[in-house]
Amino acid sequence: MFKLGDKVKDSITGFDGVAVGRAEYLYGCVRVLVESSELKDGQPIDCWFDEQRLTDKSNAKAGGPQSTPPSRDPR
């Protein structure tokens, strides 16, 4: 699951940008609206993708709460 504002990339088409919208449908389909950073005719391009097709493009996940704490050597 991505948060709005995350940088994402579609694993099939290579389209990348920022997640700006999210739609969750009755029978479990989740779609994410991705806005490109490139402009076409002076406007950004928006495309909807199934959430499972997207990968996190942001590598800057340092600091803050973590899902699993780092393990420590008990020596």
Secondary structure, DSSP 8 states (H G I E B T S, - for coil): ---TT-EEEETTT--EEEEEEEEE-TTS-EEEEEEEEEEETTEEEEEEEEGGGEEE------SS--SS-------
